[in-house]
């Protein structure tokens, strides 16, 4: 495991300490979990963008999906992006 030094605003530090006390967990664990969750959200958004870009490039090509399936997939992606925000 690597060490990463980070300066935090006082308010954020206090919030982390408060959560750590409430959950009876080390503050480092709270921070690690929060960073991991934040990175996962960013990675999902990037994956969604990449899928959308691929779909736009393939639209109308022989690799395109049938219209009903494509519409359902687009609606599913839109709703999942809204849910993540």
ChimeraX attribute file (.defattr): number of C-alpha atoms within 10 A of each C-alpha:
attribute: neighborCount
match mode: 1-to-1
recipient: residues
	/A:1	3
	/A:2	4
	/A:3	5
	/A:4	5
	/A:5	6
	/A:6	5
	/A:7	6
	/A:8	9
	/A:9	7
	/A:10	9
	/A:11	9
	/A:12	10
	/A:13	13
	/A:14	12
	/A:15	12
	/A:16	19
	/A:17	18
	/A:18	13
	/A:19	14
	/A:20	17
	/A:21	12
	/A:22	9
	/A:23	11
	/A:24	9
	/A:25	12
	/A:26	13
	/A:27	18
	/A:28	12
	/A:29	12
	/A:30	16
	/A:31	15
	/A:32	11
	/A:33	12
	/A:34	13
	/A:35	12
	/A:36	11
	/A:37	12
	/A:38	11
	/A:39	12
	/A:40	12
	/A:41	14
	/A:42	11
	/A:43	12
	/A:44	13
	/A:45	16
	/A:46	12
	/A:47	12
	/A:48	16
	/A:49	14
	/A:50	12
	/A:51	13
	/A:52	14
	/A:53	12
	/A:54	11
	/A:55	17
	/A:56	12
	/A:57	12
	/A:58	13
	/A:59	15
	/A:60	11
	/A:61	10
	/A:62	7
	/A:63	10
	/A:64	13
	/A:65	15
	/A:66	10
	/A:67	10
	/A:68	8
	/A:69	9
	/A:70	14
	/A:71	12
	/A:72	11
	/A:73	13
	/A:74	13
	/A:75	11
	/A:76	11
	/A:77	16
	/A:78	12
	/A:79	11
	/A:80	13
	/A:81	14
	/A:82	8
	/A:83	8
	/A:84	9
	/A:85	7
